[in-house]
């Protein structure tokens, strides 16, 4: 292959990679704009039904674009839920689950969950309320998230049992039930909204309760 042809081929490949990067960046920006539009819509009018048309208009995209990006209305709420749960506190939760001491995983995981819930408290309250009225959209999205959370709690309970740090008489199943309860948004909301506790105070109550109830 001649040098001129090789140079042309390299330039062509570089141009394709550049164009692919631009398309990926544009697609990512469109996705963020749609999710931001849905987030703002929930905060501004929490009592009103959410339509895909309205979200699309606010995001300045066609209705078909929303379905192209997210697949369905339920997929849109799936993406928003994942976006919220993988924001503030997510890194702390991941770090907690990588800790070799399951007791530290429990403590740090509960604290990270509080940080995550506190960052988007208003919108998460709205989503949890909407789930009962919109079982095929928001309800499905939250149900999938809850199944993942329940599985994580069961794994943590199993680790606590394997490391021999559960209190006498506490089974892994019981531990999983209690961790699931303490790590839920409803429990956080009851303490933050019902009792007016700060995120730090809420985390302290949850961690102290878990330690006293579960750990030897």
Secondary structure as GFF3:
##gff-version 3
##sequence-region A 1 216
A	DSSP	alpha_helix	3	44	.	.	.	ID=ss1
A	DSSP	alpha_helix	52	59	.	.	.	ID=ss2
A	DSSP	alpha_helix	63	70	.	.	.	ID=ss3
A	DSSP	alpha_helix	73	85	.	.	.	ID=ss4
A	DSSP	alpha_helix	90	98	.	.	.	ID=ss5
A	DSSP	alpha_helix	102	119	.	.	.	ID=ss6
A	DSSP	alpha_helix	121	133	.	.	.	ID=ss7
A	DSSP	pi_helix	135	139	.	.	.	ID=ss8
A	DSSP	alpha_helix	140	162	.	.	.	ID=ss9
A	DSSP	alpha_helix	172	182	.	.	.	ID=ss10
A	DSSP	alpha_helix	185	189	.	.	.	ID=ss11
A	DSSP	pi_helix	190	194	.	.	.	ID=ss12
A	DSSP	alpha_helix	199	214	.	.	.	ID=ss13
###
